[in-house]
Amino acid sequence: MKPLQYQYQAENFALSDPNRYSLENLKSEEMIISLGPQHPSTHGVLRLELISDGELVVDVVPHLGYLHRCFEKHAEALPYNQIIPYVDRLDYMASMNSEHAYVMAVEKMLDLEGKLPPRIEYIRVLVAELNRIASHFVAVGTYGLDIGAYTPFLWLMRDREHIQRLLEWLSGARMLYNYVWIGGLFYDLPVGFEERVKELIPVLRGTIQEVKNLVEENSIFIKRTANIGVLPLSTAINYGCTGPVLRGSGLPFDLRRVDAYSVYPELDFDIPIGQGAMGQVGDCWDRNHVRIRECEESIRIVEQCLEKLVGDCKRTKDFQPQSMVPKKIRPAAMDVYVRAENPKGELGFFIRADGKSDIPSRMKVRACSFHHLSVLPTLAKGTYLADLVAIIGSLDLVMGEVDR
């Protein structure tokens, strides 16, 4: 028997990931370039087939399928409660938010919606908003790197680490938490958690103000982002854009207000939108500005949750965060779709139960980054090659929920 030989064959790449364009249908001055990765959340798992005419972008074709998450098929072979760790790995920058969305879907199937103790709901919102701030800090910090600003990245990653340590203290994991459970929580807040979060809030506010002063009012940053990658509102709606990408185009659509889930109706916060302060409504500057403003609003939500958790919903000896967690999850035959406002946009779960099994017969994820990546060719055509990097960064993509 001959030993197995591994030999490079040039045609293998073309067969596994064929280009839309070939040399035969290009003009003499056009080139095919495989672009990426240039954003930390596309680290080798996104390839862009770029057709360039000198410095101008003629077309961009996103090639997916480099991460092979296969989340939906994994979920169709696991009990409902064991799916939560896989949910963490969709948008791994905002696992608490993703868990919250998935758990609400299963709780709706079990008729637990609106029946959980208020302390559980306020803790869920608290950790989700902390994770939202941490996610936006990565988005804004790495966007500065894309444009050429290094210092804001260091500031924001420093403060993000404070949030990560708090969530690790809470759950035992640094990024993939498995903390929000169906019917409750893994555990109550550690003693002293509320005080530590309260101490962190002035630090976060100070850093956000420093970043606004250093980045948003910087003439180089404004020239690189204002009037670049303008996304008209009608185009954003037609492509299914949500989150800061949609709100950057001027529409105050936030599921925390629209669907009014959990205890968000009891909380006071604003919905920032793009207003074209430095250029046109819906440009790269607006999308980045919306994320910075959302961090400020999340801090307001965190403060209100803390007030409740040390007041009306304070910890008691008889509080059991797992008291309503079902031992066996076997919902009646039904289809449900539940969505929530993740840092990157609308994350939705469609689940089909057959009424006989504790394993879903169908699972489908509505991932916001997939829609935002779909609109990239429309934004990129006719721009400069350097502007394409700025446009990609402004969309805040994470590939864990795209190739699922």
C-alpha positions as CSV (number, residue, x, y, z in Angstrom):
1,M,0.0,0.0,0.0
2,K,1.5,3.3,-1.1
3,P,1.9,5.9,1.6
4,L,-0.5,8.9,1.5
5,Q,1.1,11.8,-0.4
6,Y,0.0,15.4,0.2
7,Q,0.8,17.4,-2.9
8,Y,-0.3,21.0,-3.6
9,Q,-2.5,21.3,-6.6
10,A,-3.4,24.7,-7.8
11,E,-6.8,23.7,-9.1
12,N,-8.0,22.6,-5.7
13,F,-8.6,26.1,-4.5
14,A,-10.6,27.0,-7.5
15,L,-12.8,24.0,-7.1
16,S,-13.4,24.5,-3.4
17,D,-14.1,28.2,-3.5
18,P,-14.7,29.3,-7.1
19,N,-14.4,33.0,-7.9
20,R,-17.4,34.8,-9.5
21,Y,-15.0,36.6,-11.9
22,S,-12.3,35.1,-14.1
23,L,-9.4,36.6,-16.0
24,E,-11.3,36.2,-19.2
25,N,-14.2,38.6,-18.3
26,L,-12.0,41.3,-16.8
27,K,-11.0,44.5,-18.6
28,S,-7.3,44.9,-19.3
29,E,-6.8,47.4,-16.4
30,E,-8.8,45.4,-13.8
31,M,-7.4,43.0,-11.2
32,I,-8.8,40.3,-8.9
33,I,-7.6,40.7,-5.4
34,S,-8.4,38.4,-2.4
35,L,-8.7,41.0,0.4
36,G,-8.6,40.3,4.1
37,P,-8.4,39.9,6.9
38,Q,-8.0,43.5,8.0
39,H,-10.6,43.5,10.9
40,P,-10.0,41.4,14.0
41,S,-13.4,39.7,13.8
42,T,-12.6,38.5,10.2
43,H,-9.4,36.8,11.2
44,G,-8.9,34.4,8.3
45,V,-12.6,33.4,8.1
46,L,-13.7,36.0,5.5
47,R,-12.4,36.3,2.0
48,L,-13.4,39.2,-0.2
49,E,-13.1,38.8,-4.0
50,L,-12.3,42.3,-5.0
51,I,-12.3,43.6,-8.5
52,S,-10.2,46.8,-8.7
53,D,-9.5,49.4,-11.4
54,G,-6.4,51.0,-10.0
55,E,-7.5,52.4,-6.6
56,L,-11.2,52.2,-7.4
57,V,-13.4,49.3,-6.3
58,V,-15.4,47.9,-9.2
59,D,-17.1,45.0,-7.3
60,V,-16.8,43.0,-4.1
61,V,-17.9,39.4,-3.6
62,P,-17.9,38.1,-0.1
63,H,-17.0,34.4,0.2
64,L,-18.4,32.7,3.3
65,G,-17.8,29.3,4.8
66,Y,-14.4,29.6,6.3
67,L,-15.4,29.1,9.9
68,H,-17.7,26.1,9.7
69,R,-19.7,26.7,12.8
70,C,-22.6,24.5,11.8
71,F,-24.5,25.8,14.8
72,E,-28.0,25.0,13.5
73,K,-27.2,21.3,12.8
74,H,-25.5,21.0,16.2
75,A,-28.6,22.4,17.9
76,E,-30.8,19.8,16.1
77,A,-28.9,17.1,17.9
78,L,-28.8,18.5,21.5
79,P,-31.3,19.0,24.3
80,Y,-32.5,22.6,24.6
81,N,-30.5,23.3,27.7
82,Q,-27.2,22.0,26.2
83,I,-27.5,24.3,23.2
84,I,-26.7,27.4,25.3
85,P,-22.8,26.9,25.2
86,Y,-23.1,26.7,21.4
87,V,-25.2,30.0,21.4
88,D,-22.2,31.6,23.2
89,R,-20.1,31.0,20.1
90,L,-22.3,32.8,17.6
91,D,-21.4,36.4,18.5
92,Y,-18.6,35.5,20.8
93,M,-18.2,39.3,21.6
94,A,-21.6,39.4,23.2
95,S,-22.5,35.9,24.5
96,M,-24.7,37.2,27.3
97,N,-27.0,39.0,24.8
98,S,-27.1,35.9,22.6
99,E,-28.0,33.6,25.5
100,H,-30.8,36.0,26.6
101,A,-32.3,35.9,23.1
102,Y,-32.2,32.1,22.9
103,V,-33.5,31.5,26.4
104,M,-36.4,33.8,25.8
105,A,-37.4,31.7,22.8
106,V,-37.4,28.4,24.8
107,E,-39.2,30.1,27.7
108,K,-42.0,31.2,25.3
109,M,-42.4,27.6,24.2
110,L,-42.7,26.6,27.9
111,D,-45.1,29.4,28.8
112,L,-42.6,31.0,31.2
113,E,-42.7,34.3,29.5
114,G,-43.2,37.1,32.0
115,K,-43.4,34.7,35.0
116,L,-39.8,34.8,36.2
117,P,-38.9,36.7,39.4
118,P,-38.0,40.3,38.8
119,R,-34.5,39.9,40.2
120,I,-33.7,37.3,37.5
121,E,-34.9,39.7,34.8
122,Y,-32.9,42.7,36.1
123,I,-29.7,40.5,36.4
124,R,-30.2,39.4,32.8
125,V,-30.5,43.0,31.6
126,L,-27.6,44.1,33.7
127,V,-25.2,41.5,32.3
128,A,-26.5,41.9,28.8
129,E,-25.8,45.7,28.9
130,L,-22.4,45.2,30.4
131,N,-21.7,42.8,27.5
132,R,-23.1,45.3,25.0
133,I,-20.6,47.9,26.3
134,A,-17.7,45.4,26.0
135,S,-18.8,44.5,22.5
136,H,-19.0,48.1,21.4
137,F,-15.6,48.8,22.9
138,V,-14.1,46.2,20.6
139,A,-16.0,47.6,17.6
140,V,-14.9,51.2,18.3
141,G,-11.4,50.4,19.3
142,T,-10.6,48.1,16.4
143,Y,-12.3,50.6,14.0
144,G,-9.7,53.1,15.2
145,L,-7.0,50.6,14.3
146,D,-8.6,50.2,10.8
147,I,-8.3,53.9,10.3
148,G,-4.9,54.3,11.8
149,A,-5.6,55.4,15.4
150,Y,-3.9,53.1,17.9
151,T,-4.4,54.8,21.3
152,P,-8.2,54.5,21.5
153,F,-7.9,50.8,21.0
154,L,-5.6,50.5,24.1
155,W,-7.9,52.6,26.2
156,L,-11.0,50.7,25.3
157,M,-9.5,47.2,25.5
158,R,-8.2,48.2,29.0
159,D,-11.7,49.0,30.2
160,R,-13.3,46.1,28.4
161,E,-11.0,43.9,30.4
162,H,-12.5,45.2,33.6
163,I,-16.0,44.2,32.3
164,Q,-14.6,40.8,31.2
165,R,-13.2,40.2,34.7
166,L,-16.6,41.1,36.3
167,L,-18.4,38.6,34.0
168,E,-15.8,36.0,34.7
169,W,-16.3,36.5,38.4
170,L,-20.0,36.0,37.8
171,S,-19.9,32.9,35.6
172,G,-16.5,31.4,35.8
173,A,-15.8,32.0,32.1
174,R,-14.1,34.9,30.4
175,M,-16.1,35.2,27.2
176,L,-18.4,32.1,26.7
177,Y,-20.5,32.3,29.8
178,N,-23.4,29.7,29.9
179,Y,-24.8,31.9,32.6
180,V,-28.4,32.8,31.4
181,W,-30.3,29.5,31.8
182,I,-33.8,28.5,30.6
183,G,-36.1,29.5,33.5
184,G,-33.4,31.3,35.5
185,L,-29.7,31.8,36.0
186,F,-26.7,29.7,36.7
187,Y,-26.1,31.5,39.9
188,D,-27.0,34.7,41.8
189,L,-24.7,37.7,41.6
190,P,-21.6,37.3,43.8
191,V,-21.6,39.3,47.0
192,G,-20.1,42.7,46.2
193,F,-20.8,42.5,42.5
194,E,-23.1,45.5,42.5
195,E,-20.6,47.6,44.3
196,R,-17.8,46.7,41.9
197,V,-19.9,47.6,38.9
198,K,-20.9,50.9,40.5
199,E,-17.2,51.7,41.0
200,L,-16.5,50.9,37.3
201,I,-19.1,53.2,35.9
202,P,-17.2,56.6,36.3
203,V,-14.2,54.9,34.7
204,L,-16.2,53.8,31.7
205,R,-17.8,57.3,31.3
206,G,-14.4,59.0,31.5
207,T,-12.9,56.7,28.8
208,I,-15.9,57.2,26.5
209,Q,-15.5,60.9,26.7
210,E,-11.7,60.7,26.0
211,V,-12.4,58.6,23.0
212,K,-15.0,61.0,21.7
213,N,-12.5,63.9,22.1
214,L,-9.6,62.0,20.5
215,V,-11.4,60.2,17.7
216,E,-14.7,61.8,16.7
217,E,-13.4,65.3,16.6
218,N,-10.1,64.3,14.9
219,S,-9.8,65.8,11.4
220,I,-8.1,62.8,10.0
221,F,-10.8,60.4,11.4
222,I,-13.5,62.7,10.0
223,K,-12.0,62.7,6.5
224,R,-11.7,58.9,6.5
225,T,-15.3,58.3,7.7
226,A,-17.6,61.2,6.9
227,N,-19.4,60.9,3.6
228,I,-17.8,57.4,3.2
229,G,-19.9,54.3,2.8
230,V,-23.2,56.1,2.9
231,L,-26.1,53.7,3.5
232,P,-29.5,55.2,2.5
233,L,-32.3,54.2,4.9
234,S,-34.3,52.5,2.1
235,T,-31.3,50.3,1.2
236,A,-30.7,49.4,4.8
237,I,-34.3,48.3,5.2
238,N,-34.3,46.3,2.0
239,Y,-31.2,44.4,3.0
240,G,-32.6,43.7,6.5
241,C,-30.0,45.7,8.3
242,T,-30.6,46.2,12.0
243,G,-28.8,47.5,15.1
244,P,-26.3,50.4,14.8
245,V,-26.0,49.9,11.1
246,L,-29.8,50.6,10.6
247,R,-29.9,53.3,13.3
248,G,-26.9,55.0,11.8
249,S,-29.0,55.6,8.7
250,G,-31.5,57.5,10.8
251,L,-34.2,55.1,11.9
252,P,-34.7,54.7,15.7
253,F,-35.6,51.0,15.5
254,D,-34.5,49.2,18.7
255,L,-36.1,45.9,19.7
256,R,-35.7,46.8,23.4
257,R,-38.3,49.4,22.6
258,V,-40.2,47.8,19.7
259,D,-40.7,44.4,21.3
260,A,-40.4,45.6,24.9
261,Y,-39.1,42.3,26.2
262,S,-37.8,41.5,29.7
263,V,-37.8,44.6,32.0
264,Y,-36.7,47.1,29.3
265,P,-40.1,48.9,29.3
266,E,-39.4,49.8,33.0
267,L,-36.1,51.4,32.1
268,D,-35.3,54.9,30.8
269,F,-32.9,55.2,27.9
270,D,-32.6,56.9,24.5
271,I,-32.1,55.4,21.1
272,P,-29.2,57.2,19.3
273,I,-29.5,57.6,15.5
274,G,-27.2,58.9,12.8
275,Q,-27.9,62.6,12.0
276,G,-25.1,63.4,9.5
277,A,-23.3,65.6,12.1
278,M,-20.0,65.4,10.2
279,G,-21.1,64.3,6.7
280,Q,-24.2,62.5,5.4
281,V,-26.7,60.5,7.4
282,G,-25.7,56.8,7.2
283,D,-22.0,57.3,6.6
284,C,-19.2,55.5,8.5
285,W,-18.9,58.3,11.0
286,D,-22.5,58.0,11.9
287,R,-22.4,54.3,12.5
288,N,-19.4,54.6,14.8
289,H,-21.0,57.5,16.6
290,V,-24.2,55.5,17.3
291,R,-22.1,52.8,19.0
292,I,-20.3,55.3,21.2
293,R,-23.7,56.9,22.2
294,E,-25.2,53.4,22.8
295,C,-22.4,52.7,25.3
296,E,-23.5,55.8,27.2
297,E,-27.1,54.7,27.2
298,S,-26.1,51.2,28.3
299,I,-24.4,52.7,31.3
300,R,-27.7,54.5,32.2
301,I,-29.5,51.1,32.0
302,V,-26.8,49.5,34.2
303,E,-27.3,52.2,36.8
304,Q,-31.0,51.6,36.9
305,C,-30.6,47.9,37.2
306,L,-28.2,48.3,40.1
307,E,-30.6,50.6,41.8
308,K,-33.3,47.8,41.6
309,L,-30.9,45.0,42.6
310,V,-29.9,46.7,45.8
311,G,-33.4,48.1,46.4
312,D,-36.8,46.5,45.5
313,C,-35.1,43.3,44.1
314,K,-32.3,43.0,46.5
315,R,-30.8,39.6,47.4
316,T,-32.5,37.5,50.0
317,K,-31.7,34.1,51.5
318,D,-34.6,32.4,50.0
319,F,-33.9,33.6,46.4
320,Q,-33.0,30.6,44.2
321,P,-32.0,31.6,40.6
322,Q,-32.6,28.0,39.5
323,S,-36.0,27.5,41.2
324,M,-37.9,27.7,37.9
325,V,-35.3,25.9,35.7
326,P,-37.1,22.9,34.3
327,K,-35.6,19.5,34.9
328,K,-36.8,18.2,31.5
329,I,-37.6,20.5,28.6
330,R,-40.1,18.9,26.3
331,P,-42.4,21.7,24.8
332,A,-45.6,21.0,23.0
333,A,-45.5,20.8,19.2
334,M,-45.1,24.4,17.9
335,D,-43.1,26.9,16.0
336,V,-41.7,30.0,17.6
337,Y,-39.6,32.9,16.6
338,V,-38.1,35.2,19.2
339,R,-35.7,38.1,18.6
340,A,-33.6,40.4,20.8
341,E,-31.5,43.5,20.3
342,N,-27.9,42.3,20.2
343,P,-25.0,44.8,20.0
344,K,-24.7,44.2,16.3
345,G,-28.5,44.1,15.6
346,E,-31.4,41.7,15.6
347,L,-30.6,38.2,16.7
348,G,-33.6,35.8,16.2
349,F,-34.2,32.2,16.8
350,F,-36.8,30.1,15.0
351,I,-37.4,26.8,16.8
352,R,-39.7,24.0,15.8
353,A,-40.7,21.4,18.4
354,D,-42.4,18.2,17.6
355,G,-43.9,17.7,21.1
356,K,-42.3,14.3,21.6
357,S,-38.6,15.1,22.1
358,D,-36.4,17.3,24.3
359,I,-34.4,18.0,21.1
360,P,-35.6,20.7,18.6
361,S,-36.5,19.3,15.2
362,R,-35.5,22.5,13.5
363,M,-33.4,25.5,14.5
364,K,-32.8,28.5,12.4
365,V,-30.8,31.6,13.4
366,R,-31.4,35.1,12.0
367,A,-27.9,36.6,12.2
368,C,-27.5,40.3,11.9
369,S,-23.9,40.1,10.6
370,F,-25.1,38.0,7.6
371,H,-27.3,40.9,6.4
372,H,-24.7,43.5,7.0
373,L,-22.1,41.5,5.0
374,S,-24.7,41.2,2.2
375,V,-25.0,45.0,1.9
376,L,-21.2,45.4,1.6
377,P,-21.0,45.1,-2.3
378,T,-23.6,47.9,-2.6
379,L,-21.6,50.2,-0.3
380,A,-18.2,49.4,-1.8
381,K,-18.8,49.9,-5.5
382,G,-17.1,53.0,-6.8
383,T,-15.2,53.7,-3.6
384,Y,-11.4,53.8,-3.1
385,L,-9.6,50.7,-1.9
386,A,-8.6,52.4,1.4
387,D,-12.2,53.4,2.0
388,L,-13.3,49.8,1.6
389,V,-11.4,48.9,4.8
390,A,-13.2,51.8,6.6
391,I,-16.6,50.5,5.4
392,I,-16.0,47.0,6.5
393,G,-14.9,48.2,10.0
394,S,-18.0,50.4,10.3
395,L,-20.3,47.3,9.8
396,D,-18.8,45.6,12.9
397,L,-19.0,42.1,11.5
398,V,-18.4,38.9,13.5
399,M,-18.1,35.7,11.4
400,G,-19.2,33.3,14.1
401,E,-22.9,34.1,13.3
402,V,-22.4,34.4,9.5
403,D,-21.0,30.9,8.7
404,R,-23.3,29.1,11.1
